[in-house]
Amino acid sequence: MPRTLHSSREAVEHCIVVGWKRRVRGYAPERVTFCGRSNLKACIPSGGQRLVFVSCEGASTDALLKAILDAHFGRIGDQLLMMQAPRAESVPVLEGVFARVLGIGGYQWLPVEELIKVITGKDAANRFIGGAADSESRRLALVRGDRQTVVVPFSMFEETGTGMKPDFGALAFTDFGHTIKLGEYEASADAILYEIDADYRRMLNKERQQNERSFGASLRRLRLQKRLKRSDFSPLAAKTVARIERNEIAKPHGKSLEILARRLGVAVDEIETY
């Protein structure tokens, strides 16, 4: 059975991103701080906030650790997420300084800008920001946006109706944590969480009772029934199909609707009857 490794759901009060060199827009400064390795001490609050540090490279992790140790305190309750694996020798110290350390080795993550938006968002627990595959145990460890880790078996990812099989050696995350990629194979965070998390099932079923008659809900039910993935509707992008299913786009018209219906093998006006 899938197993939840961390049961707590902790809110992020502030996220400090270390070593991100690109210009970033659209983040509320009261929630996210971007800083370089040279000004770390000035970026770290003296206390009173629950922090998540995101280190973008190995050198950033070393600089962050030095800044905290030089300040002569360990930040109980703070968390560290590393986009690159740290030096092996630093791991015991990192685990002693931070309440939780993620990314010690073998992880794949969302792109940094997407990852930060997810972990500071209201529905962080409903998306996956990263994870790792273990071919020996045949398990995936998947990290939710609230930094909980869940472990699921490879067998959860069945061959699609078009014969597509998952490639566990090519794990990736996209669509702001809504989609897990295993090579060309795609799986939705919704489907995984629905199977392994009773609280998520209750929440989603409540939402479905309110939205089950929407076009997006009908499209998703029919797509799953046909065992098709969102990327099977070319030239429509998978992200567009996902947005339609989440009712972020109103019922499509014209050519888009014809593409959906043709691939699903139904008449255009039959989609919303499912």
C-alpha positions as CSV (number, residue, x, y, z in Angstrom):
1,M,0.0,0.0,0.0
2,P,1.2,3.6,-0.6
3,R,2.6,5.1,2.5
4,T,2.6,8.7,3.7
5,L,6.0,9.5,5.2
6,H,5.2,12.9,6.7
7,S,1.8,13.4,8.1
8,S,2.0,17.1,9.0
9,R,0.8,19.8,6.6
10,E,2.8,22.9,7.4
11,A,2.0,26.3,5.9
12,V,4.8,28.4,4.4
13,E,5.0,31.8,5.9
14,H,8.0,32.8,3.8
15,C,10.2,31.2,1.1
16,I,13.9,32.2,0.6
17,V,15.3,31.3,-2.7
18,V,19.1,31.1,-2.8
19,G,21.2,31.2,-6.0
20,W,18.5,31.9,-8.6
21,K,20.2,34.2,-11.2
22,R,17.3,35.0,-13.5
23,R,15.1,38.0,-13.2
24,V,11.8,37.0,-11.6
25,R,8.5,38.8,-11.6
26,G,5.1,38.1,-10.1
27,Y,6.1,37.0,-6.6
28,A,4.7,38.8,-3.6
29,P,7.8,40.1,-1.6
30,E,6.1,39.4,1.7
31,R,6.1,35.7,0.7
32,V,9.3,35.2,-1.4
33,T,12.8,36.6,-1.1
34,F,15.4,36.0,-3.8
35,C,19.0,36.4,-2.7
36,G,22.5,35.6,-3.9
37,R,25.2,33.8,-2.0
38,S,27.0,37.0,-1.0
39,N,24.0,38.6,0.9
40,L,22.5,35.6,2.7
41,K,22.9,37.0,6.2
42,A,20.8,40.0,5.3
43,C,18.1,37.8,3.8
44,I,17.5,35.5,6.8
45,P,15.0,36.9,9.3
46,S,16.0,36.8,13.0
47,G,13.0,34.7,13.8
48,G,9.2,34.5,14.1
49,Q,8.5,33.1,10.7
50,R,8.2,29.5,9.3
51,L,10.7,29.5,6.5
52,V,11.4,27.2,3.5
53,F,14.8,27.7,1.9
54,V,15.1,26.7,-1.7
55,S,18.7,26.2,-2.8
56,C,19.2,26.2,-6.6
57,E,22.7,24.8,-6.7
58,G,25.3,23.0,-4.6
59,A,27.4,26.1,-3.9
60,S,24.2,27.9,-2.7
61,T,23.6,25.1,-0.1
62,D,27.1,25.4,1.2
63,A,26.8,29.2,1.4
64,L,23.5,29.0,3.2
65,L,24.8,26.5,5.7
66,K,27.8,28.7,6.5
67,A,25.6,31.8,6.9
68,I,23.4,30.0,9.4
69,L,26.2,28.4,11.3
70,D,28.1,31.7,11.5
71,A,25.0,33.3,13.1
72,H,25.3,30.7,15.9
73,F,21.8,29.3,15.7
74,G,19.9,26.4,14.2
75,R,16.5,27.3,12.9
76,I,14.1,24.8,14.5
77,G,11.1,24.3,12.3
78,D,12.6,25.6,9.0
79,Q,13.0,23.4,6.0
80,L,15.5,23.1,3.1
81,L,14.7,22.0,-0.4
82,M,17.8,21.5,-2.6
83,M,17.5,21.5,-6.4
84,Q,20.9,19.9,-6.7
85,A,22.3,17.2,-4.4
86,P,24.6,18.5,-1.6
87,R,28.1,17.4,-0.7
88,A,27.8,14.0,1.1
89,E,29.9,15.3,4.0
90,S,27.5,18.2,4.6
91,V,24.3,16.0,4.9
92,P,24.6,15.2,8.7
93,V,25.1,18.9,9.5
94,L,22.2,20.0,7.2
95,E,19.9,17.4,8.9
96,G,20.9,18.8,12.3
97,V,20.3,22.5,11.3
98,F,17.0,22.1,9.4
99,A,13.8,20.4,10.6
100,R,13.4,18.8,7.2
101,V,15.8,18.4,4.3
102,L,14.7,17.4,0.8
103,G,16.8,16.7,-2.3
104,I,19.7,14.8,-0.8
105,G,20.1,12.7,-4.0
106,G,18.3,11.4,-7.0
107,Y,15.5,13.9,-7.1
108,Q,13.8,15.6,-10.1
109,W,12.0,18.8,-9.5
110,L,9.6,21.3,-11.2
111,P,11.3,24.3,-12.8
112,V,12.2,26.7,-10.0
113,E,9.7,29.4,-10.8
114,E,6.8,26.8,-11.0
115,L,8.0,25.1,-7.8
116,I,8.0,28.4,-5.8
117,K,4.5,29.3,-7.0
118,V,3.2,25.9,-5.9
119,I,4.8,25.8,-2.4
120,T,3.5,29.3,-1.6
121,G,0.1,28.7,-3.1
122,K,-3.1,27.8,-1.3
123,D,-3.5,24.3,-2.8
124,A,0.2,23.2,-2.4
125,A,-0.8,19.8,-1.0
126,N,-2.7,19.0,-4.1
127,R,0.3,19.1,-6.5
128,F,3.6,17.4,-6.8
129,I,6.8,19.5,-6.9
130,G,9.4,16.6,-7.3
131,G,10.4,13.1,-6.6
132,A,12.6,10.2,-7.2
133,A,12.3,6.7,-8.7
134,D,13.8,3.5,-7.1
135,S,14.1,0.7,-9.6
136,E,15.1,-1.8,-7.0
137,S,12.0,-1.4,-4.8
138,R,9.9,-0.4,-7.8
139,R,8.6,2.7,-6.0
140,L,8.2,6.4,-6.7
141,A,8.8,8.8,-3.8
142,L,6.7,11.9,-4.7
143,V,7.0,15.2,-2.9
144,R,3.8,17.3,-2.5
145,G,3.8,21.1,-2.4
146,D,3.5,21.0,1.4
147,R,6.7,19.0,1.4
148,Q,5.0,15.8,2.5
149,T,6.4,12.7,0.7
150,V,4.3,9.8,-0.4
151,V,5.5,6.5,-1.8
152,V,3.6,4.8,-4.6
153,P,4.3,1.5,-6.5
154,F,5.3,1.5,-10.2
155,S,2.3,-0.7,-10.8
156,M,0.0,2.2,-10.2
157,F,1.0,3.5,-13.6
158,E,-0.7,1.2,-16.1
159,E,-0.2,1.1,-19.9
160,T,-2.5,3.5,-21.7
161,G,-5.1,2.6,-24.2
162,T,-2.7,3.6,-27.0
163,G,0.0,1.3,-25.7
164,M,2.1,3.9,-24.0
165,K,4.2,2.5,-21.1
166,P,5.8,4.6,-18.3
167,D,9.6,5.1,-18.4
168,F,10.5,5.4,-14.7
169,G,14.1,6.4,-15.7
170,A,12.7,9.6,-17.2
171,L,10.8,11.1,-14.3
172,A,9.8,14.8,-14.7
173,F,7.3,17.2,-13.4
174,T,5.3,19.9,-15.3
175,D,2.1,22.0,-15.5
176,F,2.7,23.6,-12.1
177,G,2.7,20.2,-10.3
178,H,-0.5,18.9,-11.9
179,T,1.3,16.5,-14.2
180,I,4.0,13.8,-13.7
181,K,5.9,12.6,-16.8
182,L,7.5,9.2,-17.1
183,G,9.1,9.7,-20.5
184,E,6.2,10.3,-22.9
185,Y,3.8,8.8,-20.4
186,E,1.8,11.3,-18.3
187,A,-0.1,10.9,-15.1
188,S,-2.2,13.5,-13.3
189,A,-1.6,14.5,-9.6
190,D,-5.4,14.3,-9.2
191,A,-5.5,10.6,-10.1
192,I,-2.6,9.6,-7.8
193,L,-3.9,11.6,-4.8
194,Y,-7.4,10.3,-5.3
195,E,-6.2,6.8,-4.9
196,I,-3.8,7.3,-1.9
197,D,-5.3,10.2,0.1
198,A,-8.7,9.8,1.8
199,D,-8.9,13.5,2.7
200,Y,-8.2,14.4,-0.9
201,R,-10.9,12.0,-2.1
202,R,-13.4,13.6,0.2
203,M,-12.5,17.1,-0.9
204,L,-12.5,16.2,-4.6
205,N,-15.8,14.3,-4.4
206,K,-17.4,17.4,-2.7
207,E,-16.1,19.6,-5.6
208,R,-17.3,17.0,-8.1
209,Q,-20.8,17.1,-6.7
210,Q,-20.8,20.8,-7.4
211,N,-19.1,20.6,-10.8
212,E,-19.9,17.2,-12.1
213,R,-22.2,18.6,-14.8
214,S,-19.6,20.9,-16.2
215,F,-18.1,20.3,-19.7
216,G,-14.6,19.9,-18.2
217,A,-15.7,17.2,-15.8
218,S,-17.5,15.3,-18.6
219,L,-14.4,15.6,-20.8
220,R,-12.1,14.2,-18.1
221,R,-14.4,11.2,-17.3
222,L,-14.7,10.3,-21.0
223,R,-10.9,10.7,-21.6
224,L,-10.2,8.4,-18.6
225,Q,-12.8,5.9,-19.9
226,K,-11.0,5.9,-23.3
227,R,-7.7,5.5,-21.5
228,L,-6.2,8.5,-23.2
229,K,-3.7,11.0,-21.8
230,R,-4.0,14.7,-22.2
231,S,-1.2,14.9,-24.8
232,D,-3.2,12.6,-27.1
233,F,-5.2,15.5,-28.6
234,S,-2.6,17.1,-30.8
235,P,-2.6,19.8,-32.1
236,L,-4.3,20.9,-28.8
237,A,-1.6,21.2,-26.1
238,A,-1.8,18.9,-23.0
239,K,-1.9,22.0,-20.8
240,T,-4.9,23.3,-22.7
241,V,-6.8,20.0,-22.3
242,A,-5.9,20.1,-18.5
243,R,-7.3,23.7,-18.2
244,I,-10.5,22.7,-19.9
245,E,-10.9,19.7,-17.6
246,R,-10.3,22.0,-14.6
247,N,-13.0,24.4,-15.9
248,E,-10.4,27.1,-16.2
249,I,-11.5,27.5,-19.9
250,A,-15.1,27.6,-20.8
251,K,-16.6,25.0,-23.1
252,P,-14.4,25.1,-26.2
253,H,-15.8,26.0,-29.6
254,G,-15.1,25.3,-33.3
255,K,-11.9,23.4,-34.2
256,S,-10.9,22.7,-30.6
257,L,-14.1,21.0,-29.9
258,E,-13.9,19.0,-33.1
259,I,-10.4,17.8,-32.3
260,L,-11.5,16.6,-28.8
261,A,-14.6,14.8,-30.2
262,R,-12.7,13.1,-33.1
263,R,-10.0,11.7,-30.8
264,L,-12.6,10.5,-28.3
265,G,-14.6,8.8,-31.0
266,V,-17.9,10.6,-30.2
267,A,-20.0,13.3,-31.7
268,V,-19.3,16.8,-30.5
269,D,-22.6,17.2,-28.7
270,E,-22.1,13.8,-26.9
271,I,-19.1,14.8,-24.8
272,E,-21.0,16.6,-22.1
273,T,-23.4,13.7,-21.7
274,Y,-20.7,11.6,-19.9
